[in-house]
Amino acid sequence: MKFIPLIWVNLKRKKMRTMLTIGSFAVALFLFGLLTVIHSAFSHQVKIAGADRLVVRNRISLIMPLPISYKQRLAQVSGVKSVTFGSWFGGVYQTERNFFPQFAIDSETYLSIFSEYSVAPEQWELFMKDRQGCLIGEGLIERFGWKIGDRIPIQGTIFPGLWEFNICGIFKGKTPESDTKQFWFHYKYLDERDSSTKGLVGWYYVQLSDPSQADRIAQTIDEMFANSPYETATETEKAFAAGFLKQMGNIQFVLICIGSVIFFTLLLITGSNMAIAVRERTNEIAVMKTLGFSGIRILFLILAESIIYAFVGGTIGLGLCKLYTLQGDPTNGMLIIFELSHAYIALGLGISAMVGFLAGIIPSCLAMRLNIVDAMRRI
């Protein structure tokens, strides 16, 4: 603690250099935080996927439908507890910027399989009685300020025309990770109005009695529909979410590459600045050693200065990133979550301190081994 004033004087010696070095860390850690937020958002569906659910889709592509008649056949497979289905709607509310997921669901079975959501009984009853009724996630309610009883116009894109829905209820997530930015409505409304997809659904969710039998049941389902006009590809919900994420590219690899470049650049910048600082203070270091400062203390002072640069800059950058995420999802619903977790903040600060240590270790070792006589001769 007694050396803090000395470290503080050294930090103030070259104010512009100190500000630029700290600013470099702040910018880098802001980008690091933002990248981790984006990665968490894209991988969120993989983390929350149900262990006891399979996804049955068209083998050709997710955008290709399956017959609604498959529901009864799937329910008869040994080990299957229940079956539901859904279809992607993809409409637009007011403007194309107002994006949010819209699903036509099998209203009789959907909520029983997705038990992580809850709806008030009276609201669910109202929804079941209204063919044009819809259920809105509480995340969408907060975003648009809707309320129960409002009539919502959605302009169809995949399914042309203006579609109007009555808000009958609000569904909530039982855990903080649940996606409550969705819009559910009756599949029967879609099936009756749009003749092009009559009798067809987007995909099925199969709930299992025993999750350990997932591979066997998936194989059984695919063999059941082999060589039919609508062959299936069945996988666990986690594998399905991971596959969907891969279609967008290897995001994790991209983030690692960008992060590595950022921190390697920081290492060079900070190491260079600390080397310059040590060279400028050569005579002072010699005087300090003459006065009795040991090489270890000199090493500690230089390392502490480098780590403070990194830690202060990292704290500022991560703090700014946290404030940015608190403003909400900037993509208007593309990302389910947009939050910088405490774990990533701790990781970012740890990486900052490590970079500061690595950047300062060589200049501090050189300062520790500096010969007093040779140092005094330098100008």
C-alpha positions as CSV (number, residue, x, y, z in Angstrom):
1,M,0.0,0.0,0.0
2,K,2.9,2.4,0.7
3,F,3.9,2.3,-2.9
4,I,0.6,3.4,-4.3
5,P,1.5,7.1,-4.3
6,L,4.6,6.3,-6.3
7,I,2.6,4.2,-8.8
8,W,0.0,7.0,-9.1
9,V,2.8,9.6,-9.8
10,N,4.1,7.4,-12.6
11,L,0.7,7.1,-14.1
12,K,0.3,10.8,-14.2
13,R,3.7,11.4,-15.7
14,K,2.5,11.1,-19.3
15,K,-1.2,11.9,-19.1
16,M,-1.8,11.6,-22.8
17,R,-0.1,8.2,-23.0
18,T,-2.0,7.0,-19.9
19,M,-5.3,8.1,-21.4
20,L,-4.7,6.5,-24.8
21,T,-3.5,3.2,-23.2
22,I,-6.5,3.0,-20.9
23,G,-8.8,4.1,-23.8
24,S,-7.4,1.2,-25.9
25,F,-8.3,-1.3,-23.2
26,A,-11.8,0.4,-22.8
27,V,-12.5,0.0,-26.6
28,A,-11.2,-3.5,-26.7
29,L,-13.2,-4.7,-23.6
30,F,-16.3,-2.9,-24.9
31,L,-16.0,-5.0,-28.1
32,F,-15.3,-8.1,-26.1
33,G,-18.4,-7.6,-24.0
34,L,-20.5,-7.0,-27.1
35,L,-19.2,-10.1,-28.8
36,T,-20.0,-12.2,-25.8
37,V,-23.5,-10.8,-25.6
38,I,-24.1,-11.6,-29.3
39,H,-22.7,-15.1,-28.8
40,S,-24.9,-15.7,-25.7
41,A,-27.9,-14.5,-27.6
42,F,-27.4,-16.9,-30.5
43,S,-26.6,-19.9,-28.3
44,H,-29.4,-19.2,-25.9
45,Q,-31.9,-21.6,-27.6
46,V,-29.3,-24.4,-27.4
47,K,-29.0,-23.9,-23.6
48,I,-32.7,-23.8,-22.8
49,A,-33.7,-26.7,-25.2
50,G,-35.8,-29.3,-23.5
51,A,-34.0,-32.6,-22.8
52,D,-37.3,-34.6,-23.2
53,R,-38.3,-33.1,-26.6
54,L,-37.6,-34.1,-30.2
55,V,-38.1,-32.0,-33.2
56,V,-39.5,-33.7,-36.3
57,R,-39.0,-31.7,-39.5
58,N,-39.0,-32.3,-43.3
59,R,-35.8,-34.1,-44.3
60,I,-35.3,-31.8,-47.3
61,S,-35.4,-28.5,-45.4
62,L,-37.0,-26.8,-42.4
63,I,-39.0,-24.6,-44.7
64,M,-40.7,-27.6,-46.3
65,P,-43.9,-28.8,-44.5
66,L,-45.2,-32.0,-43.1
67,P,-48.8,-33.5,-43.3
68,I,-50.9,-32.9,-40.2
69,S,-51.9,-36.5,-40.4
70,Y,-48.4,-37.4,-39.1
71,K,-49.6,-36.3,-35.6
72,Q,-51.6,-39.4,-34.9
73,R,-48.9,-41.7,-36.2
74,L,-46.2,-40.0,-34.1
75,A,-48.4,-40.4,-31.0
76,Q,-48.5,-44.2,-31.5
77,V,-44.7,-44.6,-31.4
78,S,-43.6,-46.4,-28.3
79,G,-42.0,-44.0,-25.8
80,V,-43.8,-40.9,-27.1
81,K,-45.7,-39.1,-24.3
82,S,-47.4,-36.4,-26.4
83,V,-47.1,-34.6,-29.7
84,T,-47.7,-31.0,-30.8
85,F,-46.9,-29.0,-33.9
86,G,-46.2,-25.4,-35.1
87,S,-45.8,-23.4,-38.2
88,W,-43.8,-20.3,-38.9
89,F,-45.9,-17.3,-39.9
90,G,-43.4,-14.5,-40.6
91,G,-45.7,-11.5,-40.8
92,V,-45.0,-7.8,-40.3
93,Y,-46.5,-5.5,-37.7
94,Q,-46.7,-2.0,-39.0
95,T,-43.2,-1.9,-40.4
96,E,-40.6,-4.5,-41.4
97,R,-38.4,-3.3,-38.5
98,N,-41.0,-4.7,-36.0
99,F,-39.7,-8.2,-36.2
100,F,-40.8,-10.9,-33.7
101,P,-41.4,-14.7,-34.0
102,Q,-45.0,-15.6,-34.9
103,F,-46.2,-19.2,-34.7
104,A,-49.4,-20.9,-35.6
105,I,-49.6,-23.6,-32.9
106,D,-51.7,-26.6,-32.0
107,S,-53.5,-24.8,-29.3
108,E,-54.9,-28.0,-27.7
109,T,-51.4,-29.5,-26.9
110,Y,-48.8,-26.8,-27.3
111,L,-48.7,-25.5,-23.7
112,S,-48.7,-28.9,-22.1
113,I,-45.4,-29.8,-23.9
114,F,-43.8,-26.4,-23.3
115,S,-44.3,-26.4,-19.6
116,E,-41.8,-23.6,-19.1
117,Y,-44.5,-21.2,-20.0
118,S,-47.7,-20.3,-18.1
119,V,-50.9,-18.6,-19.0
120,A,-53.7,-17.5,-16.5
121,P,-56.6,-20.0,-16.8
122,E,-59.2,-17.4,-17.6
123,Q,-57.0,-16.0,-20.4
124,W,-56.4,-19.5,-21.8
125,E,-60.1,-20.2,-21.8
126,L,-60.7,-16.9,-23.7
127,F,-58.0,-17.8,-26.2
128,M,-59.5,-21.3,-26.9
129,K,-62.9,-19.8,-27.6
130,D,-61.7,-17.2,-30.1
131,R,-60.5,-18.5,-33.4
132,Q,-58.8,-15.2,-34.2
133,G,-57.4,-15.1,-30.6
134,C,-53.6,-14.9,-29.9
135,L,-51.3,-15.2,-26.9
136,I,-48.5,-12.6,-26.5
137,G,-45.3,-13.1,-24.6
138,E,-44.8,-10.6,-21.8
139,G,-41.6,-9.5,-23.6
140,L,-43.7,-8.3,-26.6
141,I,-46.2,-6.7,-24.3
142,E,-43.5,-4.5,-22.8
143,R,-42.1,-3.7,-26.2
144,F,-45.3,-2.6,-27.9
145,G,-47.4,-1.6,-25.0
146,W,-50.3,-3.9,-26.0
147,K,-52.9,-5.1,-23.6
148,I,-55.6,-7.8,-23.5
149,G,-58.5,-7.0,-25.7
150,D,-56.4,-5.1,-28.4
151,R,-56.9,-6.1,-32.0
152,I,-53.5,-6.5,-33.7
153,P,-53.1,-6.3,-37.6
154,I,-50.3,-8.4,-39.0
155,Q,-49.4,-8.1,-42.7
156,G,-48.6,-11.5,-44.1
157,T,-45.4,-12.1,-46.0
158,I,-45.3,-15.9,-46.5
159,F,-49.1,-16.0,-46.2
160,P,-50.4,-12.9,-48.1
161,G,-53.0,-10.5,-46.9
162,L,-53.9,-8.6,-43.7
163,W,-54.4,-10.9,-40.7
164,E,-56.1,-9.6,-37.6
165,F,-55.8,-11.1,-34.1
166,N,-57.4,-10.5,-30.8
167,I,-55.1,-10.5,-27.8
168,C,-56.7,-13.0,-25.4
169,G,-53.8,-13.5,-22.9
170,I,-50.2,-13.1,-22.0
171,F,-47.9,-16.0,-21.4
172,K,-45.0,-15.8,-19.0
173,G,-41.8,-17.7,-18.6
174,K,-41.3,-19.7,-15.5
175,T,-37.5,-19.1,-15.7
176,P,-35.5,-15.9,-16.7
177,E,-34.2,-17.8,-19.7
178,S,-37.6,-18.4,-21.3
179,D,-38.2,-16.6,-24.6
180,T,-41.2,-14.4,-24.0
181,K,-40.9,-12.4,-27.2
182,Q,-43.2,-14.7,-29.2
183,F,-46.6,-14.5,-30.7
184,W,-48.9,-17.5,-30.7
185,F,-52.2,-18.0,-32.6
186,H,-54.4,-20.9,-33.6
187,Y,-53.2,-23.1,-36.4
188,K,-56.8,-23.7,-37.3
189,Y,-57.2,-20.0,-38.2
190,L,-54.2,-20.3,-40.6
191,D,-55.4,-23.7,-42.1
192,E,-58.9,-22.4,-42.8
193,R,-57.9,-19.1,-44.4
194,D,-54.8,-20.2,-46.5
195,S,-55.6,-23.0,-48.9
196,S,-52.0,-23.3,-50.2
197,T,-50.9,-25.0,-47.0
198,K,-54.1,-26.7,-46.0
199,G,-53.4,-29.9,-44.1
200,L,-49.7,-29.1,-43.7
201,V,-47.7,-27.9,-40.7
202,G,-44.1,-26.7,-40.3
203,W,-42.7,-29.2,-37.8
204,Y,-43.6,-31.4,-34.8
205,Y,-42.5,-31.5,-31.2
206,V,-42.5,-34.9,-29.7
207,Q,-42.3,-35.2,-25.9
208,L,-40.7,-38.4,-24.6
209,S,-41.5,-40.5,-21.6
210,D,-37.9,-41.3,-21.1
211,P,-35.3,-38.8,-22.5
212,S,-32.6,-41.6,-22.6
213,Q,-34.6,-43.3,-25.4
214,A,-34.3,-40.2,-27.7
215,D,-31.9,-41.8,-30.2
216,R,-34.0,-44.9,-30.6
217,I,-37.3,-43.1,-30.9
218,A,-35.8,-40.6,-33.4
219,Q,-34.6,-43.5,-35.6
220,T,-38.0,-45.2,-35.3
221,I,-39.8,-42.1,-36.5
222,D,-37.5,-41.5,-39.5
223,E,-37.8,-45.2,-40.5
224,M,-41.6,-44.9,-40.3
225,F,-41.7,-42.2,-42.9
226,A,-38.9,-43.4,-45.1
227,N,-39.6,-43.5,-48.8
228,S,-42.7,-41.4,-48.3
229,P,-43.4,-38.1,-50.1
230,Y,-42.6,-36.3,-46.8
231,E,-39.6,-38.0,-45.3
232,T,-38.5,-36.7,-41.9
233,A,-35.4,-35.8,-40.0
234,T,-35.8,-36.2,-36.2
235,E,-33.3,-34.9,-33.6
236,T,-33.3,-33.6,-30.1
237,E,-34.4,-30.0,-29.6
238,K,-30.9,-29.2,-28.5
239,A,-29.4,-30.6,-31.7
240,F,-32.0,-28.9,-33.7
241,A,-31.2,-25.5,-32.1
242,A,-27.5,-26.1,-32.6
243,G,-28.0,-27.0,-36.2
244,F,-30.1,-23.9,-36.8
245,L,-27.2,-21.8,-35.3
246,K,-24.7,-23.4,-37.6
247,Q,-26.7,-22.3,-40.6
248,M,-25.7,-18.8,-39.6
249,G,-22.0,-19.7,-39.7
250,N,-19.5,-20.7,-37.0
251,I,-20.1,-17.8,-34.8
252,Q,-18.0,-19.0,-31.9
253,F,-15.0,-19.4,-34.2
254,V,-15.4,-15.9,-35.6
255,L,-15.7,-14.5,-32.1
256,I,-12.6,-16.3,-30.9
257,C,-10.6,-15.0,-33.9
258,I,-11.8,-11.4,-33.4
259,G,-11.2,-11.6,-29.7
260,S,-7.7,-13.0,-30.2
261,V,-6.7,-10.2,-32.6
262,I,-8.0,-7.6,-30.2
263,F,-6.1,-8.9,-27.2
264,F,-2.9,-9.6,-29.2
265,T,-3.0,-6.0,-30.4
266,L,-3.5,-4.8,-26.8
267,L,-0.6,-6.8,-25.7
268,L,1.7,-5.2,-28.3
269,I,0.4,-1.7,-27.6
270,T,0.7,-2.0,-23.8
271,G,4.0,-3.8,-23.9
272,S,5.4,-1.1,-26.2
273,N,4.2,1.7,-23.9
274,M,5.7,0.0,-20.8
275,A,9.0,-0.5,-22.6
276,I,9.1,3.2,-23.5
277,A,8.2,4.2,-19.9
278,V,11.0,2.0,-18.5
279,R,13.5,3.4,-21.0
280,E,12.5,7.0,-20.1
281,R,13.0,6.2,-16.4
282,T,16.3,4.4,-16.6
283,N,18.2,7.0,-14.5
284,E,15.3,7.2,-12.0
285,I,15.3,3.4,-11.6
286,A,19.1,3.5,-11.0
287,V,18.6,6.1,-8.3
288,M,15.9,4.0,-6.7
289,K,18.2,1.0,-6.6
290,T,20.9,3.2,-5.1
291,L,18.5,4.3,-2.4
292,G,17.8,0.7,-1.5
293,F,14.9,-0.5,-3.7
294,S,15.4,-4.1,-4.5
295,G,15.0,-5.6,-8.0
296,I,11.8,-7.4,-6.8
297,R,10.2,-4.1,-5.7
298,I,11.1,-2.5,-9.0
299,L,9.5,-5.4,-10.8
300,F,6.4,-5.0,-8.7
301,L,6.1,-1.3,-9.4
302,I,6.4,-1.7,-13.2
303,L,4.0,-4.7,-13.2
304,A,1.5,-2.9,-11.0
305,E,1.5,0.1,-13.4
306,S,0.8,-2.2,-16.4
307,I,-1.9,-4.1,-14.7
308,I,-3.6,-0.9,-13.5
309,Y,-3.7,0.4,-17.1
310,A,-5.4,-2.8,-18.2
311,F,-7.8,-3.2,-15.2
312,V,-9.0,0.4,-15.3
313,G,-9.5,0.4,-19.1
314,G,-11.2,-3.0,-18.9
315,T,-13.6,-1.8,-16.2
316,I,-14.5,1.3,-18.2
317,G,-15.1,-0.7,-21.4
318,L,-17.2,-3.4,-19.7
319,G,-19.1,-0.8,-17.7
320,L,-20.0,1.0,-21.0
321,C,-21.0,-2.3,-22.6
322,K,-23.2,-3.1,-19.6
323,L,-24.9,0.3,-19.9
324,Y,-25.4,-0.3,-23.6
325,T,-27.1,-3.7,-23.1
326,L,-29.4,-2.2,-20.4
327,Q,-31.0,-0.2,-23.2
328,G,-32.5,-3.3,-24.7
329,D,-32.1,-5.4,-27.9
330,P,-31.0,-3.0,-30.7
331,T,-32.1,-5.5,-33.3
332,N,-35.8,-5.1,-32.5
333,G,-36.4,-8.7,-31.5
334,M,-33.8,-10.6,-33.6
335,L,-32.0,-11.6,-30.4
336,I,-33.9,-13.4,-27.6
337,I,-31.6,-12.0,-24.9
338,F,-29.3,-9.1,-24.9
339,E,-27.5,-9.0,-21.6
340,L,-23.9,-9.0,-20.4
341,S,-23.7,-11.5,-17.6
342,H,-21.6,-11.1,-14.5
343,A,-19.6,-14.2,-15.5
344,Y,-18.5,-12.5,-18.7
345,I,-17.7,-9.3,-16.8
346,A,-15.5,-11.3,-14.4
347,L,-13.9,-13.1,-17.4
348,G,-13.2,-9.8,-19.2
349,L,-11.6,-8.2,-16.1
350,G,-9.5,-11.4,-15.7
351,I,-8.3,-11.3,-19.3
352,S,-7.5,-7.6,-18.9
353,A,-5.4,-8.2,-15.9
354,M,-3.6,-11.1,-17.6
355,V,-2.9,-8.9,-20.7
356,G,-1.6,-6.2,-18.5
357,F,0.6,-8.7,-16.7
358,L,2.0,-10.2,-19.9
359,A,2.6,-6.7,-21.4
360,G,4.5,-5.6,-18.4
361,I,6.5,-8.7,-17.5
362,I,9.4,-8.1,-20.0
363,P,9.9,-4.4,-19.3
364,S,9.7,-5.0,-15.6
365,C,12.2,-7.8,-15.7
366,L,14.6,-5.6,-17.7
367,A,14.1,-2.9,-15.1
368,M,14.8,-5.4,-12.3
369,R,18.1,-6.6,-13.9
370,L,19.2,-3.1,-14.7
371,N,22.8,-2.4,-13.6
372,I,23.1,0.8,-11.6
373,V,26.4,1.9,-13.2
374,D,25.3,1.3,-16.7
375,A,22.0,3.0,-16.1
376,M,23.7,6.1,-14.7
377,R,25.7,6.4,-17.9
378,R,22.6,6.6,-20.1
379,I,21.2,10.0,-21.0
